Amino acid sequence: MSLEENYSEVKAKVREICEKTGRKPEDVKIIAVSKTFPISKIMDLNQIGQYDFGENRIRELRDKYYNISFQYGEKINWHMIGHLQTRKVKDIVAFIHLIHSVDSYELAAEIDARSKQINKIIDILIQVNTSNEPQKSGLIPEDTLNVCRQIRNLNNVRIKGLMTMAKLTEDTEEIRGSFRSLKKLFDGLKSEFRDMEHLSMGMSHDYEIAIEEGATMLRIGSAIFGNRTV
């Protein structure tokens, strides 16, 4: 299918699941994960109404920003969804819309310091490792509250929610358990952290379950753009 057909199919599926679960489709935002895909595809998708794009490599994110948003002035919200090293924060802080992958106070402090230099407040999500996989970044659920309390004292970052990645498995109950764990943690934090509104969870293979479990942001790549070749 074409890019437009894939995109329409994903949007229709999101709408269908929201209707089944009593949610409003407009409360679930699609982040089109454009990593490795060319600028032309991003611009094509942008022209049919997709404004939020996610990247996980700093150089690629920066290059796409300068070649699309800066050069052409296209309306795009850029999301950093991959692991972010503190030394790379300076490369994206001026234009990033939302950082999904903050997994330590030290990283948040660097974002705060760089944001302060340009008089900007950066919205962030706290990444939580709900699948308990050692190779994945993210806080363990038990540490999340304390780290959020530390970050709250920073003036130029704002915690807007939580993010997780479920295990890549065919076991739908295991996937559902990861998402349900994040939603429970989110519900427990909301009364203390009033700016929290986003649950970033669900990708191409599991976004339907994520919607059922309360996701407000879906990070969808191959279901929209097709399979990656690199």
N, CA and C atoms as a LAMMPS dump frame, in Angstrom:
ITEM: TIMESTEP
0
ITEM: NUMBER OF ATOMS
690
ITEM: BOX BOUNDS ff ff ff
-5.0000000000000000e+02 5.0000000000000000e+02
-5.0000000000000000e+02 5.0000000000000000e+02
-5.0000000000000000e+02 5.0000000000000000e+02
ITEM: ATOMS id mol type element x y z
1 1 1 N 0.829 -1.198 0
2 1 2 C 0 0 0
3 1 3 C 0.865 1.25 0
4 2 1 N 0.269 2.357 -0.387
5 2 2 C 0.996 3.616 -0.412
6 2 3 C 1.133 4.181 0.992
7 3 1 N 1.996 5.183 1.12
8 3 2 C 2.183 5.864 2.4
9 3 3 C 0.851 6.422 2.908
10 4 1 N 0.109 7.058 2.033
11 4 2 C -1.171 7.647 2.436
12 4 3 C -2.169 6.574 2.868
13 5 1 N -2.18 5.447 2.177
14 5 2 C -3.085 4.348 2.546
15 5 3 C -2.709 3.757 3.897
16 6 1 N -1.407 3.565 4.128
17 6 2 C -0.957 3.063 5.431
18 6 3 C -1.369 4.001 6.555
19 7 1 N -1.14 5.274 6.339
20 7 2 C -1.467 6.286 7.338
21 7 3 C -2.964 6.303 7.63
22 8 1 N -3.763 6.242 6.59
23 8 2 C -5.222 6.237 6.761
24 8 3 C -5.682 4.994 7.507
25 9 1 N -5.04 3.871 7.229
26 9 2 C -5.403 2.617 7.901
27 9 3 C -5.089 2.68 9.396
28 10 1 N -3.922 3.235 9.738
29 10 2 C -3.564 3.375 11.146
30 10 3 C -4.536 4.309 11.854
31 11 1 N -4.851 5.427 11.237
32 11 2 C -5.78 6.378 11.849
33 11 3 C -7.16 5.742 12.038
34 12 1 N -7.589 4.948 11.057
35 12 2 C -8.885 4.279 11.17
36 12 3 C -8.879 3.264 12.313
37 13 1 N -7.772 2.555 12.472
38 13 2 C -7.669 1.571 13.551
39 13 3 C -7.66 2.256 14.915
40 14 1 N -6.955 3.373 15.016
41 14 2 C -6.955 4.135 16.267
42 14 3 C -8.375 4.584 16.601
43 15 1 N -9.065 5.105 15.624
44 15 2 C -10.444 5.566 15.832
45 15 3 C -11.347 4.403 16.261
46 16 1 N -11.179 3.26 15.62
47 16 2 C -12.006 2.083 15.934
48 16 3 C -11.799 1.62 17.378
49 17 1 N -10.548 1.53 17.816
50 17 2 C -10.26 1.06 19.175
51 17 3 C -10.73 2.081 20.205
52 18 1 N -10.549 3.356 19.906
53 18 2 C -11.021 4.396 20.823
54 18 3 C -12.537 4.309 21.006
55 19 1 N -13.248 4.103 19.919
56 19 2 C -14.707 4.006 20.012
57 19 3 C -15.121 2.795 20.841
58 20 1 N -14.398 1.694 20.685
59 20 2 C -14.713 0.474 21.443
60 20 3 C -14.45 0.64 22.931
61 21 1 N -13.453 1.464 23.261
62 21 2 C -13.051 1.609 24.663
63 21 3 C -13.577 2.894 25.303
64 22 1 N -14.42 3.607 24.595
65 22 2 C -15.026 4.812 25.15
66 22 3 C -14.099 5.998 25.23
67 23 1 N -13.085 6.032 24.375
68 23 2 C -12.139 7.14 24.358
69 23 3 C -12.363 8.008 23.123
70 24 1 N -11.848 9.222 23.167
71 24 2 C -11.935 10.123 22.026
72 24 3 C -10.685 9.946 21.169
73 25 1 N -10.832 9.72 19.876
74 25 2 C -9.662 9.541 19.005
75 25 3 C -8.694 10.716 19.058
76 26 1 N -9.207 11.913 19.245
77 26 2 C -8.33 13.091 19.282
78 26 3 C -7.452 13.121 20.531
79 27 1 N -7.752 12.267 21.521
80 27 2 C -6.929 12.194 22.73
81 27 3 C -5.732 11.254 22.573
82 28 1 N -5.615 10.62 21.411
83 28 2 C -4.496 9.707 21.132
84 28 3 C -3.702 10.259 19.963
85 29 1 N -2.484 10.711 20.222
86 29 2 C -1.653 11.339 19.189
87 29 3 C -0.704 10.316 18.575
88 30 1 N -0.643 10.331 17.257
89 30 2 C 0.298 9.479 16.531
90 30 3 C 1.609 10.223 16.335
91 31 1 N 2.705 9.606 16.798
92 31 2 C 4.046 10.103 16.51
93 31 3 C 4.598 9.222 15.388
94 32 1 N 4.761 9.78 14.211
95 32 2 C 5.271 9.01 13.073
96 32 3 C 6.786 8.858 13.221
97 33 1 N 7.236 7.632 13.428
98 33 2 C 8.659 7.374 13.672
99 33 3 C 9.36 7.268 12.319
100 34 1 N 10.084 8.329 11.984
101 34 2 C 10.631 8.488 10.636
102 34 3 C 12.102 8.12 10.533
103 35 1 N 12.663 7.509 11.564
104 35 2 C 14.089 7.162 11.532
105 35 3 C 14.404 6.287 10.33
106 36 1 N 15.457 6.603 9.641
107 36 2 C 15.996 5.956 8.434
108 36 3 C 15.195 6.27 7.175
109 37 1 N 14.026 6.876 7.311
110 37 2 C 13.24 7.179 6.118
111 37 3 C 13.612 8.554 5.575
112 38 1 N 13.54 8.717 4.241
113 38 2 C 14.022 9.962 3.628
114 38 3 C 13.118 11.162 3.914
115 39 1 N 13.71 12.321 3.72
116 39 2 C 13.004 13.582 3.928
117 39 3 C 11.739 13.654 3.078
118 40 1 N 11.8 13.114 1.865
119 40 2 C 10.65 13.189 0.957
120 40 3 C 9.41 12.537 1.559
121 41 1 N 9.59 11.413 2.258
122 41 2 C 8.444 10.731 2.858
123 41 3 C 7.875 11.526 4.026
124 42 1 N 8.76 12.156 4.793
125 42 2 C 8.297 12.994 5.903
126 42 3 C 7.478 14.16 5.366
127 43 1 N 7.976 14.79 4.308
128 43 2 C 7.272 15.929 3.742
129 43 3 C 5.941 15.513 3.122
130 44 1 N 5.912 14.339 2.491
131 44 2 C 4.65 13.831 1.932
132 44 3 C 3.615 13.621 3.031
133 45 1 N 4.051 13.025 4.141
134 45 2 C 3.135 12.756 5.247
135 45 3 C 2.702 14.057 5.919
136 46 1 N 3.628 14.975 6.03
137 46 2 C 3.316 16.28 6.609
138 46 3 C 2.248 17.005 5.791
139 47 1 N 2.314 16.857 4.479
140 47 2 C 1.365 17.542 3.605
141 47 3 C -0.062 17.013 3.746
142 48 1 N -0.213 15.795 4.257
143 48 2 C -1.566 15.261 4.451
144 48 3 C -2.001 15.329 5.919
145 49 1 N -1.254 16.117 6.702
146 49 2 C -1.757 16.447 8.029
147 49 3 C -1.059 15.848 9.219
148 50 1 N 0.08 15.168 9.021
149 50 2 C 0.827 14.614 10.155
150 50 3 C 1.9 15.613 10.588
151 51 1 N 1.854 16.037 11.835
152 51 2 C 2.751 17.09 12.295
153 51 3 C 3.774 16.623 13.337
154 52 1 N 3.592 15.44 13.901
155 52 2 C 4.481 14.95 14.948
156 52 3 C 5.325 13.797 14.425
157 53 1 N 6.656 13.967 14.495
158 53 2 C 7.585 12.966 13.976
159 53 3 C 8.632 12.632 15.028
160 54 1 N 8.968 11.351 15.14
161 54 2 C 9.916 10.882 16.143
162 54 3 C 11.182 10.338 15.516
163 55 1 N 12.31 10.684 16.119
164 55 2 C 13.617 10.194 15.684
165 55 3 C 14.379 9.693 16.903
166 56 1 N 15.307 8.745 16.689
167 56 2 C 16.073 8.227 17.831
168 56 3 C 17.583 8.388 17.673
169 57 1 N 18.007 9.057 16.601
170 57 2 C 19.434 9.323 16.389
171 57 3 C 19.631 10.828 16.263
172 58 1 N 20.538 11.353 17.066
173 58 2 C 20.701 12.802 17.148
174 58 3 C 21.091 13.417 15.809
175 59 1 N 22.071 12.849 15.144
176 59 2 C 22.515 13.434 13.879
177 59 3 C 21.384 13.449 12.85
178 60 1 N 20.668 12.347 12.759
179 60 2 C 19.575 12.266 11.792
180 60 3 C 18.458 13.254 12.146
181 61 1 N 18.136 13.348 13.42
182 61 2 C 17.113 14.293 13.872
183 61 3 C 17.515 15.721 13.518
184 62 1 N 18.747 16.079 13.818
185 62 2 C 19.226 17.435 13.556
186 62 3 C 19.238 17.74 12.058
187 63 1 N 19.699 16.777 11.264
188 63 2 C 19.741 16.98 9.814
189 63 3 C 18.343 17.162 9.238
190 64 1 N 17.405 16.368 9.71
191 64 2 C 16.041 16.481 9.195
192 64 3 C 15.396 17.792 9.617
193 65 1 N 15.684 18.217 10.829
194 65 2 C 15.164 19.517 11.262
195 65 3 C 15.678 20.624 10.35
196 66 1 N 16.967 20.677 10.113
197 66 2 C 17.538 21.755 9.298
198 66 3 C 17.106 21.671 7.839
199 67 1 N 16.886 20.461 7.336
200 67 2 C 16.511 20.302 5.935
201 67 3 C 15.009 20.403 5.682
202 68 1 N 14.218 20.346 6.738
203 68 2 C 12.765 20.455 6.558
204 68 3 C 12.227 21.682 7.281
205 69 1 N 12.278 21.67 8.588
206 69 2 C 11.684 22.756 9.368
207 69 3 C 12.413 24.078 9.152
208 70 1 N 13.736 24.045 9.215
209 70 2 C 14.521 25.284 9.114
210 70 3 C 14.53 25.812 7.681
211 71 1 N 14.784 24.929 6.729
212 71 2 C 14.922 25.364 5.345
213 71 3 C 13.59 25.694 4.691
214 72 1 N 12.578 24.851 4.949
215 72 2 C 11.3 25.032 4.262
216 72 3 C 10.217 25.631 5.15
217 73 1 N 10.478 25.711 6.443
218 73 2 C 9.499 26.29 7.343
219 73 3 C 8.27 25.421 7.554
220 74 1 N 8.398 24.112 7.296
221 74 2 C 7.25 23.221 7.47
222 74 3 C 6.891 23.11 8.957
223 75 1 N 5.605 22.968 9.229
224 75 2 C 5.126 22.841 10.602
225 75 3 C 5.301 21.393 11.051
226 76 1 N 6.327 21.148 11.859
227 76 2 C 6.595 19.81 12.378
228 76 3 C 7.001 19.915 13.844
229 77 1 N 6.452 19.032 14.657
230 77 2 C 6.872 18.884 16.044
231 77 3 C 7.828 17.694 16.097
232 78 1 N 9.08 17.958 16.463
233 78 2 C 10.098 16.903 16.493
234 78 3 C 10.192 16.302 17.893
235 79 1 N 10.119 14.963 17.942
236 79 2 C 10.166 14.217 19.195
237 79 3 C 11.439 13.384 19.228
238 80 1 N 12.172 13.463 20.326
239 80 2 C 13.329 12.584 20.538
240 80 3 C 12.837 11.364 21.298
241 81 1 N 12.88 10.198 20.655
242 81 2 C 12.299 9.005 21.274
243 81 3 C 13.352 7.976 21.674
244 82 1 N 14.614 8.181 21.263
245 82 2 C 15.657 7.214 21.571
246 82 3 C 16.509 7.643 22.752
247 83 1 N 17.444 6.788 23.096
248 83 2 C 18.352 7.08 24.208
249 83 3 C 19.118 8.363 23.924
250 84 1 N 19.191 9.236 24.91
251 84 2 C 19.837 10.534 24.747
252 84 3 C 21.006 10.647 25.722
253 85 1 N 22.192 10.878 25.185
254 85 2 C 23.38 11.087 26.014
255 85 3 C 23.441 12.558 26.434
256 86 1 N 23.945 12.808 27.626
257 86 2 C 23.987 14.183 28.114
258 86 3 C 24.801 15.086 27.188
259 87 1 N 25.864 14.562 26.609
260 87 2 C 26.718 15.403 25.752
261 87 3 C 26.045 15.774 24.434
262 88 1 N 24.919 15.127 24.107
263 88 2 C 24.217 15.411 22.857
264 88 3 C 23.024 16.351 23.046
265 89 1 N 22.706 16.669 24.281
266 89 2 C 21.537 17.516 24.55
267 89 3 C 21.65 18.852 23.825
268 90 1 N 22.842 19.423 23.805
269 90 2 C 23.051 20.744 23.206
270 90 3 C 22.685 20.785 21.73
271 91 1 N 22.701 19.615 21.067
272 91 2 C 22.453 19.571 19.63
273 91 3 C 20.984 19.687 19.264
274 92 1 N 20.086 19.447 20.22
275 92 2 C 18.658 19.43 19.877
276 92 3 C 17.797 20.371 20.711
277 93 1 N 18.376 20.931 21.765
278 93 2 C 17.55 21.639 22.741
279 93 3 C 16.841 22.853 22.144
280 94 1 N 17.411 23.473 21.121
281 94 2 C 16.816 24.691 20.56
282 94 3 C 15.518 24.434 19.809
283 95 1 N 15.337 23.216 19.282
284 95 2 C 14.159 22.993 18.431
285 95 3 C 13.288 21.808 18.847
286 96 1 N 13.692 21.037 19.831
287 96 2 C 12.944 19.831 20.162
288 96 3 C 11.59 20.175 20.774
289 97 1 N 10.587 19.398 20.416
290 97 2 C 9.233 19.615 20.942
291 97 3 C 9.023 18.831 22.234
292 98 1 N 9.448 17.567 22.248
293 98 2 C 9.261 16.713 23.41
294 98 3 C 10.344 15.64 23.424
295 99 1 N 10.972 15.45 24.574
296 99 2 C 11.957 14.373 24.753
297 99 3 C 11.275 13.252 25.533
298 100 1 N 11.146 12.08 24.912
299 100 2 C 10.416 10.95 25.506
300 100 3 C 11.28 10.102 26.427
301 101 1 N 12.603 10.276 26.385
302 101 2 C 13.495 9.243 26.913
303 101 3 C 14.408 9.721 28.042
304 102 1 N 13.876 10.527 28.936
305 102 2 C 14.679 10.968 30.083
306 102 3 C 14.667 9.869 31.14
307 103 1 N 15.849 9.349 31.46
308 103 2 C 15.912 8.185 32.359
309 103 3 C 16.815 8.408 33.557
310 104 1 N 17.146 9.679 33.85
311 104 2 C 17.965 9.965 35.031
312 104 3 C 17.848 11.436 35.391
313 105 1 N 18.142 11.742 36.65
314 105 2 C 18.172 13.138 37.066
315 105 3 C 19.303 13.873 36.351
316 106 1 N 20.435 13.209 36.154
317 106 2 C 21.586 13.84 35.521
318 106 3 C 21.249 14.318 34.106
319 107 1 N 20.523 13.506 33.361
320 107 2 C 20.124 13.908 32.012
321 107 3 C 19.159 15.089 32.073
322 108 1 N 18.198 15.026 32.976
323 108 2 C 17.245 16.129 33.128
324 108 3 C 17.962 17.419 33.508
325 109 1 N 18.976 17.318 34.37
326 109 2 C 19.726 18.501 34.8
327 109 3 C 20.482 19.13 33.636
328 110 1 N 21.011 18.297 32.742
329 110 2 C 21.702 18.826 31.569
330 110 3 C 20.712 19.507 30.619
331 111 1 N 19.562 18.911 30.441
332 111 2 C 18.522 19.541 29.613
333 111 3 C 18.122 20.885 30.217
334 112 1 N 17.986 20.912 31.521
335 112 2 C 17.637 22.145 32.225
336 112 3 C 18.698 23.228 32.006
337 113 1 N 19.96 22.85 32.161
338 113 2 C 21.049 23.819 32.019
339 113 3 C 21.108 24.377 30.605
340 114 1 N 20.979 23.51 29.621
341 114 2 C 21.023 23.955 28.224
342 114 3 C 19.793 24.794 27.874
343 115 1 N 18.649 24.44 28.431
344 115 2 C 17.425 25.198 28.18
345 115 3 C 17.514 26.591 28.775
346 116 1 N 18.106 26.666 29.95
347 116 2 C 18.25 27.952 30.637
348 116 3 C 19.081 28.927 29.814
349 117 1 N 20.069 28.409 29.113
350 117 2 C 20.939 29.257 28.294
351 117 3 C 20.189 29.962 27.169
352 118 1 N 19.103 29.348 26.708
353 118 2 C 18.335 29.947 25.613
354 118 3 C 16.942 30.379 26.073
355 119 1 N 16.758 30.436 27.385
356 119 2 C 15.501 30.923 27.958
357 119 3 C 14.291 30.133 27.436
358 120 1 N 14.383 28.828 27.555
359 120 2 C 13.336 27.944 27.045
360 120 3 C 12.993 26.907 28.107
361 121 1 N 11.739 26.489 28.13
362 121 2 C 11.33 25.37 28.984
363 121 3 C 11.09 24.157 28.086
364 122 1 N 11.727 23.05 28.42
365 122 2 C 11.63 21.832 27.615
366 122 3 C 10.692 20.838 28.283
367 123 1 N 9.766 20.319 27.5
368 123 2 C 8.867 19.269 27.988
369 123 3 C 9.542 17.912 27.838
370 124 1 N 9.419 17.093 28.88
371 124 2 C 10.055 15.775 28.868
372 124 3 C 9.077 14.708 29.358
373 125 1 N 9.354 13.467 28.968
374 125 2 C 8.703 12.302 29.541
375 125 3 C 9.759 11.484 30.263
376 126 1 N 9.366 10.817 31.309
377 126 2 C 10.27 9.943 32.054
378 126 3 C 10.134 8.52 31.513
379 127 1 N 11.255 7.965 31.062
380 127 2 C 11.231 6.609 30.529
381 127 3 C 11.324 5.594 31.668
382 128 1 N 10.4 4.643 31.644
383 128 2 C 10.338 3.612 32.676
384 128 3 C 10.489 2.241 32.018
385 129 1 N 11.346 1.405 32.575
386 129 2 C 11.566 0.061 32.051
387 129 3 C 10.581 -0.899 32.715
388 130 1 N 9.379 -0.949 32.165
389 130 2 C 8.334 -1.795 32.765
390 130 3 C 8.469 -3.26 32.373
391 131 1 N 9.282 -3.561 31.369
392 131 2 C 9.44 -4.953 30.94
393 131 3 C 10.594 -5.649 31.654
394 132 1 N 11.332 -4.886 32.479
395 132 2 C 12.43 -5.453 33.273
396 132 3 C 13.484 -6.124 32.399
397 133 1 N 13.8 -5.489 31.255
398 133 2 C 14.829 -6.012 30.363
399 133 3 C 16.121 -5.229 30.595
400 134 1 N 17.202 -5.912 30.954
401 134 2 C 18.446 -5.206 31.308
402 134 3 C 19.053 -4.414 30.171
403 135 1 N 18.779 -4.788 28.915
404 135 2 C 19.368 -4.078 27.78
405 135 3 C 18.634 -2.784 27.453
406 136 1 N 17.507 -2.545 28.101
407 136 2 C 16.722 -1.347 27.81
408 136 3 C 17.026 -0.236 28.802
409 137 1 N 16.962 0.993 28.281
410 137 2 C 17.085 2.157 29.15
411 137 3 C 15.783 2.338 29.93
412 138 1 N 15.845 3.205 30.916
413 138 2 C 14.639 3.514 31.684
414 138 3 C 14.807 3.228 33.159
415 139 1 N 14.087 4.006 33.944
416 139 2 C 14.073 3.789 35.388
417 139 3 C 13.286 2.539 35.731
418 140 1 N 13.637 1.884 36.831
419 140 2 C 12.746 0.84 37.323
420 140 3 C 11.555 1.548 37.968
421 141 1 N 10.384 0.952 37.906
422 141 2 C 9.195 1.633 38.421
423 141 3 C 9.346 2.15 39.848
424 142 1 N 10.044 1.384 40.685
425 142 2 C 10.172 1.751 42.094
426 142 3 C 10.976 3.036 42.305
427 143 1 N 11.82 3.412 41.351
428 143 2 C 12.647 4.617 41.487
429 143 3 C 12 5.863 40.876
430 144 1 N 10.917 5.677 40.161
431 144 2 C 10.371 6.765 39.352
432 144 3 C 9.902 7.947 40.184
433 145 1 N 9.219 7.694 41.264
434 145 2 C 8.701 8.788 42.092
435 145 3 C 9.829 9.665 42.611
436 146 1 N 10.87 9.067 43.168
437 146 2 C 11.962 9.852 43.73
438 146 3 C 12.687 10.679 42.676
439 147 1 N 12.902 10.095 41.496
440 147 2 C 13.574 10.838 40.428
441 147 3 C 12.69 11.98 39.937
442 148 1 N 11.402 11.747 39.827
443 148 2 C 10.476 12.823 39.425
444 148 3 C 10.506 13.965 40.444
445 149 1 N 10.599 13.633 41.706
446 149 2 C 10.663 14.674 42.731
447 149 3 C 11.94 15.487 42.622
448 150 1 N 13.036 14.838 42.282
449 150 2 C 14.291 15.564 42.066
450 150 3 C 14.178 16.502 40.862
451 151 1 N 13.643 15.975 39.783
452 151 2 C 13.551 16.751 38.544
453 151 3 C 12.607 17.937 38.705
454 152 1 N 11.603 17.778 39.531
455 152 2 C 10.619 18.847 39.732
456 152 3 C 11.279 20.142 40.222
457 153 1 N 12.417 20.05 40.857
458 153 2 C 13.106 21.235 41.374
459 153 3 C 13.866 22.006 40.293
460 154 1 N 13.938 21.459 39.091
461 154 2 C 14.588 22.142 37.98
462 154 3 C 13.599 23.124 37.351
463 155 1 N 14.072 24.283 36.974
464 155 2 C 13.167 25.34 36.505
465 155 3 C 12.86 25.307 35.014
466 156 1 N 13.731 24.673 34.228
467 156 2 C 13.566 24.767 32.776
468 156 3 C 13.228 23.449 32.102
469 157 1 N 12.801 22.482 32.884
470 157 2 C 12.215 21.264 32.327
471 157 3 C 10.861 21.041 32.982
472 158 1 N 9.975 20.407 32.222
473 158 2 C 8.627 20.17 32.718
474 158 3 C 8.249 18.727 32.422
475 159 1 N 7.948 17.967 33.471
476 159 2 C 7.57 16.559 33.296
477 159 3 C 6.132 16.485 32.799
478 160 1 N 5.975 15.969 31.585
479 160 2 C 4.645 15.907 30.971
480 160 3 C 4.048 14.507 30.948
481 161 1 N 4.797 13.518 31.437
482 161 2 C 4.248 12.178 31.447
483 161 3 C 5.32 11.112 31.496
484 162 1 N 4.939 9.895 31.101
485 162 2 C 5.815 8.73 31.174
486 162 3 C 5.877 8.033 29.822
487 163 1 N 6.957 7.291 29.616
488 163 2 C 7.123 6.506 28.391
489 163 3 C 7.639 5.121 28.732
490 164 1 N 7.224 4.137 27.941
491 164 2 C 7.798 2.799 28.08
492 164 3 C 7.789 2.088 26.741
493 165 1 N 8.588 1.022 26.663
494 165 2 C 8.585 0.107 25.527
495 165 3 C 8.303 -1.289 26.065
496 166 1 N 7.291 -1.922 25.523
497 166 2 C 6.987 -3.286 25.937
498 166 3 C 7.983 -4.25 25.295
499 167 1 N 8.057 -5.432 25.847
500 167 2 C 8.929 -6.464 25.293
501 167 3 C 8.456 -6.857 23.897
502 168 1 N 9.409 -7.105 23
503 168 2 C 9.08 -7.561 21.649
504 168 3 C 8.771 -9.053 21.721
505 169 1 N 7.502 -9.357 21.808
506 169 2 C 7.068 -10.738 22.019
507 169 3 C 5.685 -10.937 21.423
508 170 1 N 5.332 -12.197 21.184
509 170 2 C 3.985 -12.518 20.71
510 170 3 C 3.011 -12.688 21.878
511 171 1 N 3.527 -12.649 23.086
512 171 2 C 2.693 -12.822 24.276
513 171 3 C 1.964 -11.509 24.579
514 172 1 N 0.728 -11.418 24.137
515 172 2 C -0.018 -10.169 24.288
516 172 3 C -0.279 -9.815 25.748
517 173 1 N -0.381 -10.814 26.605
518 173 2 C -0.611 -10.525 28.021
519 173 3 C 0.624 -9.917 28.673
520 174 1 N 1.798 -10.328 28.216
521 174 2 C 3.029 -9.734 28.741
522 174 3 C 3.137 -8.271 28.287
523 175 1 N 2.789 -8.034 27.026
524 175 2 C 2.774 -6.664 26.509
525 175 3 C 1.777 -5.82 27.29
526 176 1 N 0.587 -6.357 27.461
527 176 2 C -0.454 -5.631 28.186
528 176 3 C -0.015 -5.324 29.621
529 177 1 N 0.705 -6.253 30.224
530 177 2 C 1.173 -6.05 31.59
531 177 3 C 2.133 -4.865 31.693
532 178 1 N 3.019 -4.705 30.686
533 178 2 C 3.942 -3.567 30.679
534 178 3 C 3.177 -2.251 30.604
535 179 1 N 2.198 -2.192 29.717
536 179 2 C 1.431 -0.962 29.55
537 179 3 C 0.563 -0.679 30.772
538 180 1 N 0.005 -1.723 31.317
539 180 2 C -0.853 -1.552 32.499
540 180 3 C -0.035 -1.072 33.689
541 181 1 N 1.19 -1.561 33.794
542 181 2 C 2.084 -1.129 34.871
543 181 3 C 2.391 0.356 34.762
544 182 1 N 2.64 0.832 33.524
545 182 2 C 2.925 2.258 33.342
546 182 3 C 1.706 3.109 33.658
547 183 1 N 0.535 2.643 33.247
548 183 2 C -0.688 3.406 33.515
549 183 3 C -0.956 3.494 35.016
550 184 1 N -0.716 2.431 35.721
551 184 2 C -0.907 2.448 37.172
552 184 3 C 0.056 3.426 37.827
553 185 1 N 1.312 3.422 37.373
554 185 2 C 2.304 4.348 37.9
555 185 3 C 1.907 5.789 37.586
556 186 1 N 1.476 6.021 36.368
557 186 2 C 1.032 7.346 35.925
558 186 3 C -0.121 7.849 36.791
559 187 1 N -1.107 7.002 37.023
560 187 2 C -2.263 7.397 37.838
561 187 3 C -1.846 7.748 39.259
562 188 1 N -0.838 7.041 39.771
563 188 2 C -0.374 7.317 41.123
564 188 3 C 0.416 8.615 41.238
565 189 1 N 1.014 9.052 40.132
566 189 2 C 1.84 10.26 40.148
567 189 3 C 1.063 11.53 39.815
568 190 1 N -0.051 11.383 39.122
569 190 2 C -0.74 12.554 38.587
570 190 3 C -1.18 13.564 39.636
571 191 1 N -1.593 13.088 40.798
572 191 2 C -2.07 14.019 41.821
573 191 3 C -0.945 14.907 42.34
574 192 1 N 0.288 14.412 42.304
575 192 2 C 1.426 15.185 42.786
576 192 3 C 2.09 15.99 41.671
577 193 1 N 2.038 15.471 40.457
578 193 2 C 2.681 16.126 39.317
579 193 3 C 1.594 16.551 38.33
580 194 1 N 1.092 17.742 38.506
581 194 2 C -0.116 18.194 37.809
582 194 3 C 0.082 18.404 36.307
583 195 1 N 1.335 18.569 35.871
584 195 2 C 1.58 18.756 34.434
585 195 3 C 1.547 17.453 33.651
586 196 1 N 1.515 16.33 34.34
587 196 2 C 1.529 15.04 33.654
588 196 3 C 0.238 14.818 32.873
589 197 1 N 0.39 14.533 31.578
590 197 2 C -0.78 14.265 30.749
591 197 3 C -0.553 13.186 29.698
592 198 1 N 0.702 12.799 29.461
593 198 2 C 0.986 11.89 28.36
594 198 3 C 1.479 10.526 28.826
595 199 1 N 0.989 9.506 28.152
596 199 2 C 1.513 8.147 28.271
597 199 3 C 1.983 7.737 26.882
598 200 1 N 3.288 7.738 26.685
599 200 2 C 3.856 7.373 25.394
600 200 3 C 4.178 5.884 25.427
601 201 1 N 3.319 5.103 24.796
602 201 2 C 3.531 3.656 24.771
603 201 3 C 2.77 3.071 23.596
604 202 1 N 3.36 2.059 22.994
605 202 2 C 2.749 1.432 21.827
606 202 3 C 3.486 1.791 20.555
607 203 1 N 3.875 0.743 19.802
608 203 2 C 4.542 0.923 18.514
609 203 3 C 3.765 0.125 17.467
610 204 1 N 4.346 -0.053 16.298
611 204 2 C 3.592 -0.64 15.188
612 204 3 C 2.99 -2.003 15.529
613 205 1 N 3.705 -2.81 16.301
614 205 2 C 3.255 -4.172 16.557
615 205 3 C 2.317 -4.288 17.759
616 206 1 N 2.215 -3.223 18.571
617 206 2 C 1.414 -3.367 19.789
618 206 3 C 0.582 -2.134 20.144
619 207 1 N 0.414 -1.223 19.182
620 207 2 C -0.273 0.017 19.522
621 207 3 C -1.755 -0.176 19.844
622 208 1 N -2.35 -1.231 19.313
623 208 2 C -3.766 -1.478 19.615
624 208 3 C -3.947 -1.8 21.101
625 209 1 N -3.061 -2.606 21.638
626 209 2 C -3.109 -2.923 23.073
627 209 3 C -2.834 -1.664 23.881
628 210 1 N -1.879 -0.861 23.425
629 210 2 C -1.522 0.363 24.147
630 210 3 C -2.712 1.31 24.274
631 211 1 N -3.48 1.453 23.208
632 211 2 C -4.665 2.318 23.267
633 211 3 C -5.64 1.776 24.305
634 212 1 N -5.847 0.478 24.294
635 212 2 C -6.768 -0.133 25.259
636 212 3 C -6.322 0.114 26.699
637 213 1 N -5.018 0.24 26.909
638 213 2 C -4.484 0.419 28.257
639 213 3 C -4.223 1.878 28.615
640 214 1 N -4.627 2.81 27.743
641 214 2 C -4.596 4.217 28.122
642 214 3 C -3.552 5.088 27.465
643 215 1 N -2.86 4.612 26.436
644 215 2 C -1.845 5.421 25.765
645 215 3 C -2.444 6.712 25.226
646 216 1 N -1.676 7.793 25.331
647 216 2 C -2.072 9.061 24.702
648 216 3 C -1.141 9.408 23.544
649 217 1 N 0.007 8.722 23.452
650 217 2 C 0.934 8.9 22.339
651 217 3 C 1.395 7.542 21.852
652 218 1 N 1.323 7.338 20.538
653 218 2 C 1.76 6.098 19.905
654 218 3 C 2.956 6.401 19.017
655 219 1 N 4.011 5.619 19.129
656 219 2 C 5.21 5.821 18.331
657 219 3 C 5.205 4.791 17.193
658 220 1 N 4.704 5.186 16.038
659 220 2 C 4.436 4.228 14.963
660 220 3 C 5.312 4.52 13.75
661 221 1 N 6.097 3.52 13.358
662 221 2 C 6.993 3.676 12.223
663 221 3 C 6.611 2.821 11.037
664 222 1 N 6.92 1.52 11.091
665 222 2 C 6.751 0.658 9.927
666 222 3 C 5.299 0.517 9.488
667 223 1 N 4.346 0.599 10.393
668 223 2 C 2.943 0.497 10.01
669 223 3 C 2.513 1.659 9.116
670 224 1 N 3.266 2.757 9.194
671 224 2 C 2.988 3.915 8.332
672 224 3 C 3.936 3.96 7.149
673 225 1 N 5.235 3.881 7.408
674 225 2 C 6.234 4.078 6.363
675 225 3 C 6.592 2.81 5.601
676 226 1 N 6.254 1.651 6.152
677 226 2 C 6.681 0.394 5.553
678 226 3 C 7.924 -0.13 6.253
679 227 1 N 8.367 -1.314 5.857
680 227 2 C 9.52 -1.937 6.516
681 227 3 C 10.802 -1.181 6.202
682 228 1 N 11.673 -1.1 7.198
683 228 2 C 12.961 -0.438 7.012
684 228 3 C 13.929 -1.382 6.325
685 229 1 N 14.812 -0.796 5.51
686 229 2 C 15.81 -1.596 4.79
687 229 3 C 17.191 -1.445 5.4
688 230 1 N 17.34 -0.511 6.391
689 230 2 C 18.631 -0.324 7.058
690 230 3 C 18.433 -0.342 8.549
